[in-house]
């Protein structure tokens, strides 16, 4: 059997239905608001929201706004841009778990600052979100987080 290799480009429109929980989360992000969901069986709060509780084994639909200041949970400094590097962000940056009071899971996102400042960050450090000017309802509507101090 002869193998043929063709050079070219394939483009394919991709549409994805995020479902009720993630869809609602992304809609609220467009408005610069974060929402989480609470499990009525365990009282655990998840951000980003998910439709099914991994601990209570029940459907979740009790949404609540996140109003507190974000803090650093844990993170790692990225020094070399990966293949899927976020557009407009150059290393070094931190890939981090962003914590919110009253939420039982962390939001995985970026923290951007000069490297010495990133190295000085400790768990619990206060952060603030930097929002995209023209939001479209994607996770990248939050460009990144930065140290609040």
N, C-alpha and C positions, 0 to 999 in steps of 0.2 A: 504494500500500500504506500503510495506516494503522499508525503506530507507537503502541503502548500501553506506558505505564510504570506499573508496579505497585509500591507501597511495601510492604515486608514484610521478613521475616527468613527466611533459609534456614539450616537446621542440617543438617549431614551428618556422621555418624560417619566418622572417617578412621582406618584401621588400616594400619600400615606394618610390614613385616617387614625389620628392619635387616640380616639376613643373619648368618652365623656370626661374622665378625670384629667388627663393630660391636655385635652382640648380646652377645657375650662381654665386650667393653669396658664396655657399659652395665651388665651384671650385676655386674661388679667395682666399678664406681663406686658402686653401691648399698652395697658393703661398705667404702667409703672407700679403695679401692685402684685404682691406675692400671696398665694393662698396655699394652705395645706389641707390635709384631710385627717379626721380623727376616727379611730376604730372605736365603735360604741361598746365593744366587748372588753377591750384591754385598755382603752383610753390613750393608746399610743398615737402620736401625731406624726404624719409623714409629709416631708417636703423633698422633692416634688410629690404631689398627690398621686396615689395609685388607686385603682378601683377595688383591689382585693387585699384584705389584711393577711399578711403572712403569719401573724401570731394568733389572731382571733378566728381565722378561716371563715371570714364573712365579707360580704360586699360592703364597701365604705362609700358614704355619700354625705358625710357631715363636714362641709367645708368651713374653714375659718381663715380670716385674714392674718397675715404675719405683720406685726407692727413694730417689733423690737429691733434694736440695732444688731447687725450681724457681727459675729466674732469668728476668729480663726479656730477651727477645730484641730486640724492637722494638715500638713502640706509638704510638698517636695518641690525643690527648685529645678526647673527645666532650663538647661543651658544650651542644648542643641535642638533646633527646630525639628519636630517630627514631621512625617509625611503629611499629616493632617493638621498642621499648625493653624491656629486661629488667625483669620485674616486681620491684618492691622496690628498684631501684637508680636513684638520681637523678643526673643530670649535675651536675658534671663527673665523668667516670670515664674510664678508658683502655681502649681496645680494643687488645689486645696479643697478640703471639706469646710464649707461655710456653715457655721452653727447659728441657730436662732433660739432664744429662750423659749421653753415650752415645747420645742420640737424634738422628737426622738431620733431623727435622721439628719444627716448633713446634706447640703446642696453642694454638689461637686461643680466647681467653677475655677476661674483664674483670679489670682491676686497679682497686680502689676505695681512695681515700684523699682527703684534702683537696687541692684544686688545687695549692697550693704544693709539696706533697710529690710529687704526680704530675709536676710540671714538673721537679723535681730528680732524678727517676729516670733512670738511665743504663743502657744495655745491660749485662747482667751483675749488676744489682742483685738481691739475694736477695728472694724472695717466699715467702709461705705461703698455702696454700689455706684458704678459709673454707667449711666444709661445711654443708649444710642439715641440720637436726635429723632430720626424717623423710624419708629418701631413698627414691626410687621407681625408680631406674635410668634417669635422664635426665642429659643434660649439665648441666642446672641443679641437679643434686645438689651440684655445686661452685657455691656462690653466686657467688663471685668469688675473686680472689687479692688479697692486700694486701702492702705492703712489710713485710719481716721485721724491719727495724731500727727 
